[in-house]
Amino acid sequence: MDMRSVAKGAAAGAAVGFVYYAVSAAGPLQKMSIKRDAGKTLKAAGHLLNDLKSVVM
């Protein structure tokens, strides 16, 4: 089993679960804030995956 694909799958699943929880638990004003911060979050997640990739490799 390829560790990279397992790590990517786990990270993607965790990200989707977190986003689903955050949006479902948020009120209308918080949803606007979540949309505003989504770009920063995605950028940070990309950096995290790159860091994890460098640690595993």
N, CA and C of each residue as an Amber inpcrd file, in Angstrom:
protein
   171
   0.8500000  -1.1750000   0.0000000   0.0000000   0.0000000   0.0000000
   0.8970000   1.2400000   0.0000000   0.5610000   2.1850000  -0.8500000
   1.3540000   3.4010000  -0.9940000   1.0260000   4.3720000   0.1430000
   2.0480000   4.7530000   0.9090000   1.8310000   5.6320000   2.0660000
   1.3860000   7.0320000   1.6490000   1.8460000   7.4950000   0.4910000
   1.4460000   8.8340000   0.0380000  -0.0520000   8.8940000  -0.2230000
  -0.5830000   7.8680000  -0.8720000  -2.0150000   7.8800000  -1.1630000
  -2.8370000   7.7470000   0.1110000  -2.3380000   6.9900000   1.0690000
  -3.0400000   6.8640000   2.3510000  -3.0370000   8.2040000   3.0800000
  -1.8980000   8.8860000   3.0860000  -1.7960000  10.1840000   3.7610000
  -2.6840000  11.2160000   3.0800000  -2.6950000  11.2260000   1.7610000
  -3.5410000  12.1650000   1.0330000  -5.0140000  11.8910000   1.3030000
  -5.3960000  10.6320000   1.3060000  -6.7860000  10.2690000   1.5760000
  -7.2170000  10.6510000   2.9820000  -6.3490000  10.4030000   3.9440000
  -6.6700000  10.7510000   5.3300000  -6.7800000  12.2570000   5.4990000
  -5.8750000  13.0040000   4.8840000  -5.9140000  14.4640000   4.9890000
  -7.1500000  15.0250000   4.2940000  -7.4830000  14.4930000   3.1410000
  -8.6670000  14.9660000   2.4160000  -9.9360000  14.6470000   3.2050000
 -10.0120000  13.4590000   3.7660000 -11.1830000  13.0860000   4.5620000
 -11.3360000  13.9550000   5.8000000 -10.2250000  14.2400000   6.4600000
 -10.2690000  15.0980000   7.6430000 -10.6890000  16.5170000   7.2690000
 -10.1860000  17.0140000   6.1540000 -10.5380000  18.3740000   5.7170000
 -12.0140000  18.4690000   5.3740000 -12.5200000  17.4900000   4.6520000
 -13.9390000  17.4980000   4.2800000 -14.8140000  17.3980000   5.5190000
 -14.4440000  16.5500000   6.4480000 -15.2140000  16.4110000   7.6840000
 -15.2250000  17.6880000   8.4980000 -14.0810000  18.3410000   8.5930000
 -14.0000000  19.5930000   9.3420000 -14.8480000  20.6760000   8.6940000
 -14.7660000  20.7920000   7.3820000 -15.5520000  21.8110000   6.6750000
 -17.0390000  21.5390000   6.8310000 -17.4500000  20.2920000   6.7040000
 -18.8640000  19.9540000   6.8680000 -19.3460000  20.3180000   8.2650000
 -18.5740000  19.9810000   9.2780000 -18.9580000  20.3020000  10.6490000
 -19.0220000  21.8090000  10.8620000 -18.0210000  22.5310000  10.3710000
 -17.9690000  23.9750000  10.5880000 -19.1430000  24.6790000   9.9180000
 -19.4890000  24.2660000   8.7070000 -20.5940000  24.9080000   7.9950000
 -21.9270000  24.5300000   8.6180000 -22.0990000  23.2900000   9.0220000
 -23.3830000  22.8770000   9.5890000 -23.6130000  23.4730000  10.9740000
 -22.5690000  23.7400000  11.7310000 -22.7120000  24.2820000  13.0780000
 -22.7040000  25.8100000  13.1080000 -22.4090000  26.4470000  11.9790000
 -22.2550000  27.9030000  11.9480000 -23.5860000  28.6020000  11.7150000
 -23.6930000  29.7980000  12.2750000 -24.8390000  30.6590000  12.0130000
 -24.6150000  31.4340000  10.7270000 -25.5870000  32.2470000  10.3180000
 -25.4700000  32.9810000   9.0480000 -24.2550000  33.9120000   8.9790000
 -23.9610000  34.6290000  10.0540000 -22.8080000  35.5310000  10.0270000
 -21.4950000  34.7580000  10.0310000 -21.4720000  33.6360000  10.7300000
 -20.2650000  32.8200000  10.7570000 -20.0000000  32.1870000   9.3970000
 -21.0570000  31.8720000   8.6500000 -20.8730000  31.2920000   7.3200000
 -20.1660000  32.2720000   6.3940000 -20.4930000  33.5520000   6.5060000
 -19.8090000  34.5470000   5.6890000 -18.3300000  34.6010000   6.0530000
 -18.0360000  34.5180000   7.3410000 -16.6540000  34.5370000   7.7990000
 -15.9150000  33.2930000   7.3180000 -16.5810000  32.1540000   7.3350000
 -15.9680000  30.9070000   6.8670000 -15.6240000  31.0180000   5.3840000
 -16.5110000  31.5880000   4.6060000 -16.2500000  31.7450000   3.1740000
 -15.0640000  32.6690000   2.9360000 -14.9560000  33.7240000   3.7580000
 -13.8440000  34.6630000   3.6190000 -12.5120000  34.0020000   3.9340000
 -12.5040000  33.1360000   4.9220000 -11.2630000  32.5150000   5.3740000
 -10.9310000  31.2090000   4.6470000 -11.7920000  30.7730000   3.7400000
 -11.5840000  29.4910000   3.0700000 -10.2970000  29.4820000   2.2500000
  -9.9980000  30.5720000   1.5820000  -8.7700000  30.6290000   0.7760000
  -7.5230000  30.4780000   1.6210000  -7.4930000  31.1570000   2.7480000
  -6.3390000  31.0490000   3.6440000  -6.2130000  29.6280000   4.1920000
  -7.3410000  29.0210000   4.5070000  -7.3220000  27.6640000   5.0460000
  -6.8060000  26.6770000   4.0170000  -7.2630000  26.8090000   2.7770000
  -6.8030000  25.9070000   1.7250000  -5.3030000  26.0720000   1.4780000
  -4.8340000  27.2910000   1.5290000  -3.4010000  27.5450000   1.3380000
  -2.6010000  26.9030000   2.4710000  -3.0800000  27.0520000   3.6970000
  -2.3920000  26.4540000   4.8410000  -2.4110000  24.9260000   4.7600000
  -3.5250000  24.3610000   4.2930000  -3.6070000  22.9080000   4.1470000
  -2.6100000  22.4250000   3.0990000  -2.4450000  23.1740000   2.0380000
  -1.4610000  22.8140000   1.0280000  -0.0500000  22.8120000   1.5880000
   0.2680000  23.8110000   2.3860000   1.5890000  23.8660000   3.0230000
   1.7730000  22.7000000   3.9950000   0.7150000  22.3680000   4.7160000
   0.7870000  21.2450000   5.6560000   1.0500000  19.9430000   4.9110000
   0.3540000  19.7220000   3.8060000   0.5740000  18.5010000   3.0370000
   1.9890000  18.4410000   2.4810000   2.5140000  19.5740000   2.0440000
   3.8990000  19.5970000   1.5680000   4.8720000  19.2580000   2.6850000
   4.6230000  19.7710000   3.8810000   5.4840000  19.4730000   5.0190000
   5.4150000  17.9930000   5.3850000   4.2050000  17.4410000   5.3980000
   4.0490000  16.0210000   5.6940000   4.7430000  15.1610000   4.6420000
   4.6390000  15.5840000   3.3990000   5.2840000  14.8560000   2.3100000
   6.7920000  14.8540000   2.4920000   7.3530000  15.9890000   2.8880000
   8.8080000  16.0490000   3.0800000   9.2490000  15.2170000   4.2870000
   8.4000000  15.1160000   5.2990000   8.7410000  14.3030000   6.4670000
   8.7010000  12.8130000   6.1100000   7.6820000  12.4050000   5.3590000
   7.5180000  10.9930000   5.0010000   8.6080000  10.5650000   4.0220000
   8.9610000  11.4550000   3.1110000   9.9680000  11.1000000   2.0960000
  11.2790000  11.1950000   2.7500000
